[in-house]
């Protein structure tokens, strides 16, 4: 999809003043010092498309992380896109199989040893390759007229178990850029001329990942106690 120039975008951080210019090295303290290392290793920039969602998520972060560390403020950062951006569209009710199928249809393969599931003890995505290929190579794998329908539902269930965390079906949208996964995913998308991607994380607003800050206007910060 094309994200038009001059689109307003919003993000938040808790307990620290963000830099006055974009920095790929800046970390929201909420996500720093994690056991697996730096979460955003590619220095990508993540945004919501409305300010209300950014404030709501920031409020939740303040109630959890902020309370733990006696922090009583957050910062909302806004900016605009400086040109039309080509984003890989991964929105919709994309449960793991559908998410992987959408990538597959775009010629993007993440079921390799380059991707690790940090929510499941560092298991490689590649262990789910056979399950996925059995499904994607069939016509209408989940139609009850398919003689393998019952087995296919079980395979989809295994994919869901591997790529979900609690009740969250959408962690794949995060996992592809978390930690070292981001380097491989960014390289694949940029080779296909994508400037980033858009995916569902919150119920009321998609999350946008933009790789290069040169596509963004200077940040504007508002501190909220």
N, CA and C of each residue as an Amber inpcrd file, in Angstrom:
protein
   675
   0.8380000  -1.1840000   0.0000000   0.0000000   0.0000000   0.0000000
   0.8810000   1.2440000   0.0000000   0.2930000   2.3660000  -0.4450000
   1.0220000   3.6330000  -0.4470000   0.5380000   4.4750000   0.7340000
   1.4540000   4.8410000   1.6040000   1.1680000   5.7770000   2.6840000
   1.4920000   7.1670000   2.1390000   0.4870000   8.0330000   2.0000000
   0.7250000   9.3120000   1.3050000   1.6840000  10.2320000   2.0570000
   2.3220000  11.0930000   1.3110000   3.1300000  12.1600000   1.9110000
   2.2430000  13.0220000   2.7940000   2.8370000  13.5670000   3.8560000
   2.1550000  14.4540000   4.8050000   1.1580000  13.7330000   5.7070000
   1.2660000  12.4030000   5.7980000   0.4550000  11.6560000   6.7650000
   1.0240000  11.8720000   8.1640000   0.1600000  12.2040000   9.1080000
   0.5980000  12.3840000  10.4930000   0.7790000  11.0220000  11.1640000
   1.8480000  10.9090000  11.9530000   2.1590000   9.6830000  12.6850000
   2.4930000  10.0350000  14.1280000   2.2570000   9.0500000  15.0480000
   2.4210000   9.3080000  16.4800000   3.0750000   8.1070000  17.1650000
   3.9190000   8.4040000  18.1370000   4.5410000   7.3600000  18.9590000
   4.7180000   7.9030000  20.3730000   5.1550000   7.0360000  21.2910000
   5.3250000   7.4650000  22.6810000   6.6010000   6.8730000  23.2520000
   7.0630000   7.4550000  24.3410000   8.0780000   6.8250000  25.1760000
   7.8020000   7.2460000  26.6200000   8.3060000   6.4510000  27.5450000
   8.0190000   6.6460000  28.9660000   9.3030000   6.9390000  29.7230000
   9.2960000   8.0330000  30.4700000  10.3480000   8.2660000  31.4570000
  11.6540000   8.8120000  30.9410000  11.7090000   9.3180000  29.7150000
  12.9390000   9.9010000  29.2010000  12.5770000  10.8870000  28.0880000
  13.3620000  11.9260000  27.9210000  13.1120000  12.8940000  26.8600000
  13.7250000  12.3970000  25.5610000  12.9300000  12.2220000  24.5170000
  13.4830000  11.7460000  23.2410000  14.3950000  12.8060000  22.6250000
  15.3040000  12.4000000  21.7530000  16.1910000  13.3690000  21.0990000
  15.4170000  14.2930000  20.1700000  15.9690000  15.4740000  19.9240000
  15.3050000  16.4700000  19.0880000  15.3740000  16.1250000  17.6040000
  16.2750000  15.2300000  17.2440000  16.3460000  14.7130000  15.8800000
  16.2290000  13.1960000  15.9300000  15.7630000  12.5990000  14.8500000
  15.6020000  11.1510000  14.8220000  16.9400000  10.4490000  15.0280000
  16.9190000   9.4190000  15.8550000  18.1320000   8.6410000  16.1070000
  17.7820000   7.1590000  16.1080000  18.4680000   6.4000000  15.2530000
  18.2470000   4.9540000  15.2140000  18.7630000   4.2750000  16.4740000
  19.5670000   4.9770000  17.2620000  20.1280000   4.3920000  18.4790000
  19.2490000   4.6320000  19.7070000  18.2510000   5.5200000  19.5880000
  17.4090000   5.8260000  20.7500000  16.5100000   4.6400000  21.0840000
  16.3990000   4.3440000  22.3850000  15.5410000   3.2620000  22.8460000
  14.5330000   3.7760000  23.8600000  13.2880000   3.3860000  23.6890000
  12.2950000   3.5890000  24.7340000  12.7500000   2.7710000  25.9400000
  12.9400000   3.3840000  27.1220000  13.4300000   2.6360000  28.2900000
  12.6000000   1.3980000  28.6090000  11.3460000   1.4190000  28.2210000
  10.4560000   0.2840000  28.4600000  10.9860000  -0.9880000  27.7920000
  11.7550000  -0.8180000  26.7040000  12.2310000  -1.9700000  25.9330000
  13.7440000  -2.1310000  25.9770000  14.4070000  -1.4230000  26.8590000
  15.8650000  -1.5540000  26.9590000  16.2330000  -2.5730000  28.0250000
  17.4690000  -3.0440000  27.9630000  18.0000000  -3.9980000  28.9480000
  17.1790000  -5.2780000  29.0290000  16.7400000  -5.7680000  27.8670000
  16.0010000  -7.0300000  27.8280000  16.9830000  -8.1970000  27.7900000
  16.5790000  -9.3750000  28.3020000  17.4940000 -10.5280000  28.3320000
  18.0510000 -10.9140000  26.9670000  17.2500000 -10.7160000  25.9100000
  17.6890000 -11.0900000  24.5650000  18.4670000  -9.9850000  23.8690000
  18.7450000  -8.8880000  24.5740000  19.5060000  -7.7920000  23.9860000
  18.6070000  -6.6710000  23.4890000  19.1450000  -5.8440000  22.6220000
  18.3950000  -4.7140000  22.0940000  17.2620000  -5.2000000  21.2100000
  16.0540000  -4.7390000  21.5070000  14.8710000  -5.2180000  20.7850000
  14.8420000  -4.6930000  19.3550000  15.0670000  -3.3930000  19.1950000
  14.9980000  -2.7630000  17.8780000  16.4050000  -2.6110000  17.3090000
  17.0040000  -3.7250000  16.9340000  18.3950000  -3.7150000  16.4900000
  18.5940000  -3.0150000  15.1530000  17.5380000  -2.9090000  14.3380000
  17.6800000  -2.2540000  13.0430000  17.3950000  -0.7500000  13.1410000
  17.0270000  -0.2670000  14.3330000  16.7560000   1.1550000  14.4930000
  15.5920000   1.6350000  13.6610000  14.5720000   0.7850000  13.4890000
  13.3730000   1.1840000  12.7530000  12.5230000   2.1190000  13.6120000
  11.5550000   2.7700000  12.9800000  10.7020000   3.7320000  13.6680000
   9.2600000   3.2550000  13.5890000   8.6400000   3.0770000  14.7660000
   7.2930000   2.5240000  14.8540000   6.3080000   3.6060000  15.2800000
   5.1500000   3.6330000  14.6220000   4.1640000   4.6810000  14.8540000
   2.7480000   4.1280000  14.8360000   1.8380000   4.9360000  15.4260000
   0.4000000   4.7540000  15.2300000  -0.0850000   5.8670000  14.3110000
  -1.2560000   5.6450000  13.7110000  -1.7900000   6.6410000  12.7960000
  -2.7510000   7.5990000  13.4770000  -3.0100000   7.4160000  14.7670000
  -3.7720000   8.4340000  15.4820000  -3.1860000   8.6630000  16.8730000
  -3.3220000   9.8860000  17.3410000  -2.7190000  10.2830000  18.6100000
  -3.4050000   9.6150000  19.7860000  -4.7090000   9.3910000  19.6810000
  -5.4500000   8.7940000  20.7940000  -4.8960000   7.4180000  21.1470000
  -4.6020000   6.6140000  20.1350000  -4.0440000   5.2830000  20.4000000
  -2.6810000   5.3950000  21.0630000  -1.8420000   6.3100000  20.5770000
  -0.5210000   6.5010000  21.1820000  -0.6550000   6.8780000  22.6570000
  -1.6080000   7.7470000  22.9680000  -1.8180000   8.1500000  24.3600000
  -2.3510000   6.9890000  25.2010000  -3.2600000   6.2140000  24.6360000
  -3.8250000   5.0840000  25.3830000  -2.7610000   4.0420000  25.7170000
  -1.9320000   3.7070000  24.7290000  -0.8760000   2.7220000  24.9530000
   0.1590000   3.2770000  25.9310000   0.4590000   4.5650000  25.8080000
   1.3940000   5.1990000  26.7390000   0.8480000   5.1600000  28.1620000
  -0.4650000   5.3700000  28.3090000  -1.0710000   5.3040000  29.6290000
  -0.9480000   3.9300000  30.2560000  -1.1190000   2.9040000  29.4450000
  -0.9420000   1.5300000  29.9500000   0.5040000   1.2850000  30.3560000
   1.4340000   1.7810000  29.5480000   2.8600000   1.6280000  29.8690000
   3.1980000   2.3450000  31.1620000   2.5900000   3.5120000  31.3490000
   2.8530000   4.2810000  32.5660000   2.3090000   3.5610000  33.7900000
   1.1690000   2.9160000  33.6270000   0.5680000   2.1940000  34.7480000
   1.3630000   0.9530000  35.1280000   2.0920000   0.4010000  34.1840000
   2.8640000  -0.8180000  34.4570000   4.3480000  -0.4910000  34.6800000
   5.0510000  -0.2030000  33.5980000   6.4750000   0.1190000  33.6990000
   6.7010000   1.3580000  34.5610000   5.8880000   2.3980000  34.3490000
   6.0750000   3.6420000  35.0890000   5.8870000   3.4790000  36.5780000
   4.8800000   2.7390000  36.9600000   4.6360000   2.5220000  38.3890000
   5.7840000   1.7480000  39.0280000   6.3180000   0.7920000  38.2940000
   7.4120000  -0.0300000  38.8160000   8.6520000   0.8030000  39.1010000
   8.9060000   1.8230000  38.2610000  10.1200000   2.6270000  38.3840000
   9.8340000   4.0670000  38.8240000   8.6520000   4.2900000  39.3960000
   8.2650000   5.6060000  39.9360000   8.3790000   6.7070000  38.8820000
   7.9020000   6.4150000  37.6860000   7.8850000   7.3850000  36.5830000
   6.4600000   7.8820000  36.4110000   6.2930000   9.1910000  36.3030000
   4.9340000   9.7410000  36.2500000   4.6630000  10.5730000  34.9980000
   5.4190000  10.3510000  33.9210000   5.1550000  11.0970000  32.6940000
   5.5420000  10.2630000  31.4710000   4.9450000  10.6460000  30.3550000
   5.3380000  10.0660000  29.0720000   5.3980000  11.1780000  28.0390000
   5.9940000  10.8800000  26.9090000   6.1380000  11.8540000  25.8320000
   5.4800000  11.3190000  24.5680000   4.6540000  12.1430000  23.9570000
   4.0720000  11.8240000  22.6550000   4.8770000  12.5530000  21.5840000
   5.3250000  11.8200000  20.5950000   6.0790000  12.3740000  19.4760000
   5.2340000  12.2780000  18.2150000   5.1510000  13.3660000  17.4810000
   4.4070000  13.3730000  16.2200000   5.3180000  13.8420000  15.0840000
   4.9460000  13.4560000  13.8900000   5.6850000  13.8750000  12.6930000
   4.8040000  13.6370000  11.4820000   5.3310000  13.9220000  10.3020000
   4.6380000  13.6410000   9.0490000   5.5850000  12.9280000   8.0870000
   5.0080000  12.1440000   7.2090000   5.8090000  11.5470000   6.1430000
   6.1840000  12.6300000   5.1380000   7.3660000  12.5390000   4.5950000
   7.8480000  13.5720000   3.6630000   7.6500000  13.1910000   2.2040000
   7.2480000  11.9580000   1.9520000   6.9440000  11.5350000   0.5820000
   6.0290000  10.3270000   0.6530000   5.4820000   9.9180000  -0.4750000
   4.6880000   8.6950000  -0.5280000   5.5960000   7.5050000  -0.1960000
   5.1160000   6.6300000   0.6910000   5.9200000   5.4830000   1.1090000
   5.2220000   4.1810000   0.7150000   6.0040000   3.2440000   0.2270000
   5.4900000   1.9370000  -0.1670000   5.6220000   0.9820000   1.0210000
   4.4830000   0.5910000   1.5920000   4.4810000  -0.2830000   2.7610000
   3.9110000  -1.6500000   2.4110000   4.5320000  -2.6910000   2.9270000
   3.9560000  -4.0240000   2.8490000   2.7660000  -4.0690000   3.7960000
   1.5960000  -4.3960000   3.2700000   0.3610000  -4.3450000   4.0470000
   0.0760000  -5.7070000   4.6710000   0.2200000  -5.7840000   6.0000000
  -0.0350000  -7.0170000   6.7310000  -1.1470000  -6.8190000   7.7550000
  -2.0930000  -5.9440000   7.4040000  -3.2250000  -5.7120000   8.2850000
  -4.2810000  -6.7990000   8.1010000  -5.3780000  -6.6210000   8.8020000
  -6.4570000  -7.5980000   8.7490000  -6.3440000  -8.5590000   9.9080000
  -7.2900000  -9.4690000   9.9880000  -7.2890000 -10.4540000  11.0690000
  -6.3270000 -11.5790000  10.7030000  -5.0460000 -11.2350000  10.7060000
  -4.0450000 -12.1550000  10.1730000  -3.5340000 -13.1070000  11.2490000
  -4.2350000 -14.2010000  11.4300000  -3.7270000 -15.2600000  12.2910000
  -2.4890000 -15.8580000  11.6150000  -1.6950000 -16.6160000  12.3560000
  -0.3830000 -17.0160000  11.8260000  -0.3790000 -17.5890000  10.4190000
  -1.2950000 -18.5260000  10.0960000  -1.2470000 -19.1020000   8.7530000
  -1.5230000 -18.0450000   7.6910000  -2.5200000 -17.1970000   7.9250000
  -2.8770000 -16.1760000   6.9300000  -1.7500000 -15.1580000   6.7770000
  -1.1150000 -14.8000000   7.8900000   0.0320000 -13.8950000   7.8640000
   1.1510000 -14.4810000   7.0050000   1.4840000 -15.7370000   7.2390000
   2.5470000 -16.4020000   6.4770000   2.1620000 -16.5560000   5.0150000
   0.8850000 -16.8310000   4.7500000   0.4230000 -16.9700000   3.3730000
   0.5410000 -15.6460000   2.6240000   0.2180000 -14.5290000   3.2980000
   0.3380000 -13.2200000   2.6660000   1.7940000 -12.9360000   2.3090000
   2.7110000 -13.2410000   3.2180000   4.1310000 -13.0630000   2.9210000
   4.5580000 -13.9570000   1.7530000   4.1190000 -15.2070000   1.7780000
   4.4580000 -16.1740000   0.7330000   4.0070000 -15.6660000  -0.6430000
   2.7930000 -15.0830000  -0.6840000   2.2660000 -14.5670000  -1.9410000
   3.0630000 -13.3610000  -2.4380000   3.7600000 -12.6940000  -1.5210000
   4.6190000 -11.5600000  -1.8790000   6.0510000 -12.0070000  -2.1870000
   6.2880000 -13.3200000  -2.1430000   7.6250000 -13.8410000  -2.3870000
   8.5690000 -13.6440000  -1.2210000   8.0030000 -13.5730000  -0.0020000
   8.8040000 -13.3320000   1.2020000   8.7830000 -14.5910000   2.0640000
   9.9420000 -15.1370000   2.3220000  10.0700000 -16.3840000   3.0820000
  10.7230000 -16.0960000   4.4270000   9.9660000 -16.2690000   5.5070000
  10.5390000 -16.0810000   6.8400000  10.6630000 -17.3920000   7.6020000
  10.2470000 -18.5030000   6.9940000  10.3420000 -19.7920000   7.6810000
  11.7220000 -20.3990000   7.4300000  12.7330000 -19.6680000   7.8890000
  14.1220000 -20.0450000   7.6900000  14.8670000 -19.9790000   9.0230000
  16.1190000 -20.3930000   8.9900000  16.9460000 -20.3340000  10.1990000
  17.3510000 -18.9060000  10.5590000  17.0350000 -17.9280000   9.7000000
  17.3690000 -16.5290000   9.9910000  16.4110000 -15.8970000  10.9920000
  15.2980000 -16.5800000  11.2750000  14.2790000 -16.0280000  12.1620000
  14.0780000 -16.9310000  13.3660000  13.9820000 -16.2920000  14.5310000
  13.9030000 -17.0080000  15.8100000  12.6660000 -16.5370000  16.5640000
  11.9610000 -17.4680000  17.1950000  10.8160000 -17.1230000  18.0370000
  11.3020000 -16.9140000  19.4730000  11.4690000 -15.6480000  19.8500000
  11.9910000 -15.3330000  21.1740000  10.9640000 -15.5790000  22.2720000
   9.7010000 -15.7150000  21.8940000   8.6680000 -16.0280000  22.8800000
   8.6420000 -17.5190000  23.2110000   9.2890000 -18.3320000  22.3720000
   9.2410000 -19.7860000  22.5430000  10.6470000 -20.3680000  22.6690000
  11.4450000 -19.7290000  23.5020000  12.7500000 -20.2710000  23.8380000
  13.7730000 -20.2440000  22.7240000  13.6210000 -19.3510000  21.7540000
  14.6030000 -19.2430000  20.6900000  14.4920000 -20.3090000  19.6250000
  13.3140000 -20.9240000  19.4830000  13.1400000 -21.9240000  18.4330000
  13.1470000 -21.2540000  17.0550000  13.7200000 -21.9390000  16.0810000
  13.8070000 -21.4070000  14.7270000  12.4560000 -21.4680000  14.0190000
  12.1310000 -20.4290000  13.2630000  10.9070000 -20.4370000  12.4610000
  10.8870000 -21.6340000  11.5130000  12.0560000 -22.0710000  11.0800000
  12.1420000 -23.1020000  10.0440000  11.5110000 -24.4250000  10.4650000
  11.3420000 -24.6460000  11.7600000  10.7500000 -25.9270000  12.1780000
   9.2750000 -26.0140000  11.7880000   8.6710000 -24.8740000  11.4170000
   7.2790000 -24.8760000  10.9810000   7.1310000 -24.8760000   9.4560000
   8.2450000 -24.9620000   8.7500000   8.1840000 -24.8870000   7.2850000
   7.3490000 -26.0150000   6.6900000   7.5780000 -27.2530000   7.1030000
   6.8550000 -28.3810000   6.5100000   5.3590000 -28.2560000   6.7460000
   4.9670000 -27.8500000   7.9530000   3.5390000 -27.6840000   8.2390000
   2.9170000 -26.6570000   7.3040000   3.6080000 -25.5230000   7.1550000
   3.0640000 -24.4560000   6.3120000   3.0000000 -24.8920000   4.8520000
   4.0500000 -25.5130000   4.3370000   4.0780000 -25.8860000   2.9260000
   3.0050000 -26.9280000   2.6000000   2.7000000 -27.8140000   3.5660000
   1.6140000 -28.7730000   3.3400000   0.2960000 -28.0520000   3.1060000
   0.1000000 -26.9430000   3.8160000  -1.1510000 -26.1950000   3.6860000
  -1.1800000 -25.3270000   2.4370000  -0.1180000 -24.5810000   2.1990000
  -0.1460000 -23.5840000   1.1310000  -0.1300000 -24.2320000  -0.2520000
   0.2930000 -25.4750000  -0.3470000   0.3230000 -26.1600000  -1.6350000
  -1.0020000 -26.8180000  -1.9930000  -2.0010000 -26.6760000  -1.1360000
  -3.3260000 -27.2260000  -1.4210000  -4.2830000 -26.1170000  -1.8530000
  -5.2910000 -26.4960000  -2.6270000  -6.3710000 -25.5790000  -2.9730000
  -7.4300000 -25.6690000  -1.8810000  -7.8060000 -24.5290000  -1.3280000
  -8.8240000 -24.4620000  -0.2690000  -8.5440000 -25.4810000   0.8380000
  -7.4130000 -25.3460000   1.5340000  -7.0470000 -26.3570000   2.5410000
  -8.0350000 -26.4720000   3.6950000  -8.8340000 -25.4360000   3.9480000
  -9.7300000 -25.4690000   5.0970000 -11.1960000 -25.6490000   4.7060000
 -11.4190000 -25.9890000   3.4450000 -12.7650000 -26.3420000   3.0240000
 -13.0990000 -27.7460000   3.5260000 -14.3090000 -27.9230000   4.0340000
 -14.7000000 -29.2530000   4.5290000 -14.8140000 -30.2680000   3.4030000
 -14.7950000 -29.7840000   2.1770000 -14.7800000 -30.7020000   1.0360000
 -13.3860000 -31.2340000   0.7520000 -12.3820000 -30.6130000   1.3530000
 -11.0090000 -31.0950000   1.2080000 -10.8490000 -32.3660000   2.0360000
 -10.4020000 -33.4580000   1.4270000 -10.2860000 -34.7270000   2.1680000
  -9.2950000 -34.6570000   3.3300000  -8.4070000 -33.6590000   3.3130000
  -7.4180000 -33.5080000   4.3920000  -7.8050000 -32.3890000   5.3610000
  -9.0710000 -31.9910000   5.3180000  -9.5330000 -30.8430000   6.1080000
  -9.1840000 -30.9750000   7.5900000  -9.4680000 -32.1090000   8.1700000
  -9.2400000 -32.2750000   9.6090000  -7.7440000 -32.1540000   9.9310000
  -6.9090000 -32.8150000   9.1540000  -5.4600000 -32.7340000   9.3510000
  -4.9640000 -31.3030000   9.1310000  -5.5250000 -30.6150000   8.1420000
  -5.1080000 -29.2360000   7.8650000  -5.4290000 -28.3190000   9.0320000
  -6.5750000 -28.5060000   9.6470000  -6.9320000 -27.6990000  10.8220000
  -5.9490000 -27.9460000  11.9590000  -5.5160000 -29.1790000  12.1040000
  -4.5240000 -29.4840000  13.1360000  -3.1920000 -28.7900000  12.8400000
  -2.7850000 -28.7910000  11.5690000  -1.5330000 -28.1170000  11.1960000
  -1.6260000 -26.6130000  11.4490000  -2.7710000 -26.0220000  11.0960000
  -2.9630000 -24.5950000  11.3580000  -2.9290000 -24.3220000  12.8490000
  -3.4660000 -25.2650000  13.6420000  -3.4220000 -25.1240000  15.1000000
  -1.9990000 -25.1570000  15.6330000  -1.1540000 -25.9870000  15.0310000
   0.2510000 -26.0400000  15.4490000   0.9620000 -24.7240000  15.1220000
   0.6440000 -24.1460000  13.9580000   1.2140000 -22.8450000  13.6110000
   0.7580000 -21.7790000  14.6030000  -0.5180000 -21.8220000  14.9600000
  -1.0410000 -20.8430000  15.9150000  -0.3370000 -20.9750000  17.2600000
  -0.1580000 -22.2040000  17.7200000   0.5010000 -22.4200000  19.0100000
   1.9370000 -21.9080000  18.9910000   2.6080000 -22.0840000  17.8650000
   4.0130000 -21.6700000  17.7660000   4.1530000 -20.1570000  17.6780000
   3.2330000 -19.5120000  16.9460000   3.3960000 -18.0950000  16.6540000
   2.4690000 -17.1840000  17.4530000   1.8170000 -17.6950000  18.4750000
   0.9690000 -16.8450000  19.3030000   1.5270000 -16.8290000  20.7170000
   1.1080000 -15.8130000  21.4610000   1.5570000 -15.6640000  22.8450000
   0.3430000 -15.2890000  23.6750000  -0.1490000 -16.2240000  24.4810000
  -1.3750000 -15.9870000  25.2270000  -2.5360000 -15.8560000  24.2530000
  -3.3010000 -14.7730000  24.3820000  -4.4220000 -14.5200000  23.4810000
  -4.0460000 -13.6270000  22.3080000  -2.7520000 -13.3620000  22.1440000
  -2.2950000 -12.4370000  21.1090000  -1.9570000 -13.2040000  19.8330000
  -2.8130000 -13.0550000  18.8120000  -2.5600000 -13.7060000  17.5270000
  -1.5860000 -12.9180000  16.6660000  -1.3070000 -11.6850000  17.0480000
  -0.6300000 -10.7700000  16.1370000   0.8450000 -10.5630000  16.4710000
   1.4450000 -11.4360000  17.2720000   2.8400000 -11.1930000  17.6380000
   3.7840000 -11.3860000  16.4600000   3.3330000 -12.0550000  15.3890000
   4.2080000 -12.2140000  14.2290000   4.6000000 -10.8560000  13.6630000
   3.6820000  -9.8860000  13.6990000   3.9910000  -8.5520000  13.2180000
   5.1070000  -7.8900000  13.9890000   5.2630000  -8.2750000  15.2590000
   6.3650000  -7.7750000  16.0730000   7.6160000  -8.6350000  15.8950000
   7.4070000  -9.9480000  15.8840000   8.5390000 -10.8780000  15.8590000
   9.4520000 -10.6780000  14.6540000   8.8760000 -10.3120000  13.5050000
   9.7020000 -10.2310000  12.3000000  10.7470000  -9.1190000  12.3790000
  10.5320000  -8.1270000  13.2690000  11.5540000  -7.0800000  13.4000000
  12.1970000  -7.0620000  14.7820000  11.8000000  -7.9510000  15.6840000
  12.4090000  -7.9830000  17.0080000  13.8180000  -8.5650000  16.9570000
  14.7150000  -7.9460000  17.7220000  16.0740000  -8.4670000  17.9140000
  16.7470000  -8.7220000  16.5600000  17.4360000  -9.8540000  16.4070000
  18.1880000 -10.1050000  15.1730000  17.2800000 -10.3940000  13.9790000
  16.0200000 -10.7630000  14.2250000  15.1010000 -11.0170000  13.1120000
  14.9760000  -9.7960000  12.2030000  15.0410000  -8.6180000  12.7980000
  14.8270000  -7.3970000  12.0400000  15.8010000  -7.2170000  10.9000000
  17.0360000  -7.6370000  11.0960000  18.0360000  -7.4480000  10.0440000
  17.6610000  -8.2280000   8.7840000  17.2270000  -9.4740000   8.9810000
  16.8490000 -10.3030000   7.8280000  15.5750000  -9.7750000   7.1780000
  14.5900000  -9.3860000   7.9860000  13.3140000  -8.9320000   7.4310000
  13.4800000  -7.6060000   6.6870000  14.2350000  -6.6880000   7.2670000
  14.4680000  -5.4000000   6.6110000  15.1730000  -5.5980000   5.2690000
  16.1630000  -6.4750000   5.2370000  16.8950000  -6.7240000   3.9950000
  15.9570000  -7.2690000   2.9110000  15.0690000  -8.2010000   3.3040000
  14.1350000  -8.7710000   2.3300000  13.1970000  -7.6940000   1.7890000
  12.6190000  -6.8930000   2.6890000  11.6480000  -5.8880000   2.2540000
  12.2980000  -4.7970000   1.4050000  13.4810000  -4.3550000   1.7920000
  14.1310000  -3.3160000   1.0030000  14.5300000  -3.8350000  -0.3770000
  14.8570000  -5.1180000  -0.4790000  15.1820000  -5.6850000  -1.7910000
  13.9700000  -5.6840000  -2.7120000  12.7680000  -5.6280000  -2.1130000
  11.5170000  -5.5810000  -2.8800000  10.9440000  -4.1710000  -2.9280000
  11.7700000  -3.1910000  -2.5650000  11.4420000  -1.7700000  -2.6840000
  10.3400000  -1.3140000  -1.7280000  10.2330000  -1.9690000  -0.5720000
   9.3320000  -1.4970000   0.4720000  10.0870000  -0.5570000   1.4140000
   9.3990000   0.5150000   1.8300000   9.9680000   1.4620000   2.7850000
   9.6710000   1.0730000   4.2290000   8.8840000   0.0510000   4.4160000
   8.4900000  -0.4160000   5.7440000   7.2780000  -1.3070000   5.6080000
   6.5320000  -1.4720000   6.6850000   5.3370000  -2.3070000   6.6170000
   4.3160000  -1.8210000   7.6310000   3.0780000  -2.2740000   7.4830000
   1.9880000  -1.8950000   8.3630000   1.3020000  -3.1780000   8.8330000
   1.0120000  -3.2640000  10.1320000   0.4370000  -4.4850000  10.6810000
  -0.4680000  -4.1470000  11.8500000  -1.2520000  -5.1200000  12.2780000
  -2.1480000  -4.9360000  13.4040000  -1.4600000  -5.3250000  14.7040000
  -1.5680000  -4.4520000  15.6730000  -1.0510000  -4.7150000  17.0140000
  -2.1040000  -4.3150000  18.0470000  -2.6570000  -3.1120000  17.8880000
  -3.7640000  -2.6390000  18.7110000  -5.0720000  -2.8440000  17.9380000
  -6.1900000  -2.9450000  18.6710000  -7.4720000  -3.2430000  18.0320000
  -7.9840000  -2.0900000  17.1820000  -7.7110000  -0.8500000  17.6040000
  -8.3520000   0.2910000  16.9610000  -7.4570000   1.0500000  15.9910000
  -6.2220000   0.6040000  15.8240000  -5.3020000   1.3870000  15.0020000
  -4.1140000   0.5140000  14.6070000  -3.7120000   0.5140000  13.3260000
  -2.5610000  -0.2860000  12.9230000  -1.2500000   0.3390000  13.3770000
  -0.2070000  -0.4710000  13.3850000   1.1510000  -0.0070000  13.6680000
   1.9180000   0.0890000  12.3520000   2.6690000   1.1670000  12.1990000
   3.4680000   1.3770000  10.9930000   4.9450000   1.3600000  11.3570000
   5.7050000   0.5670000  10.6380000   7.1580000   0.4990000  10.8080000
   7.8010000   1.1490000   9.5850000   8.6340000   2.1670000   9.8110000
   9.3510000   2.8520000   8.7310000  10.8510000   2.6760000   8.9740000
  11.5630000   2.2540000   7.9550000  12.9660000   1.9140000   8.1170000
  13.8980000   3.1240000   8.1630000  13.5960000   4.1640000   7.4190000
  14.5440000   5.2600000   7.2180000  13.9340000   6.5780000   7.6850000
  14.5920000   7.2570000   8.6200000  14.0680000   8.5110000   9.1690000
  14.1030000   9.6570000   8.1630000  14.8100000   9.4940000   7.0530000
  14.8160000  10.5530000   6.0400000  13.4410000  10.7170000   5.3970000
  12.5580000   9.7490000   5.6270000  11.1960000   9.8220000   5.1100000
  10.2430000  10.5070000   6.0870000  10.7830000  11.0830000   7.1680000
   9.9670000  11.6920000   8.2140000  10.3740000  13.1350000   8.4430000
   9.3980000  13.9750000   8.7580000   9.7100000  15.3390000   9.1670000
  10.3390000  15.3070000  10.5580000  10.8870000  16.4180000  10.9930000
  11.4900000  16.4850000  12.3270000  10.4460000  16.1650000  13.3930000
  10.8650000  15.5110000  14.4680000   9.8950000  15.1180000  15.5060000
   9.4520000  16.3020000  16.3630000   8.1850000  16.2660000  16.7710000
   7.6440000  17.2320000  17.7280000   7.2510000  16.4540000  18.9860000
   7.6950000  16.9360000  20.1570000   7.4830000  16.2200000  21.4010000
   6.5510000  17.0070000  22.3330000   5.6470000  16.2720000  22.9800000
   4.7870000  16.8330000  24.0120000   4.8970000  15.9410000  25.2450000
   5.3370000  16.5310000  26.3640000   5.4590000  15.7710000  27.6030000
   4.1450000  15.8560000  28.3820000   3.6750000  14.7050000  28.8540000
   2.3950000  14.6240000  29.5310000   2.5830000  13.9640000  30.8890000
   2.2220000  14.6800000  31.9550000   2.3130000  14.1270000  33.3080000
   1.0360000  13.3770000  33.6420000
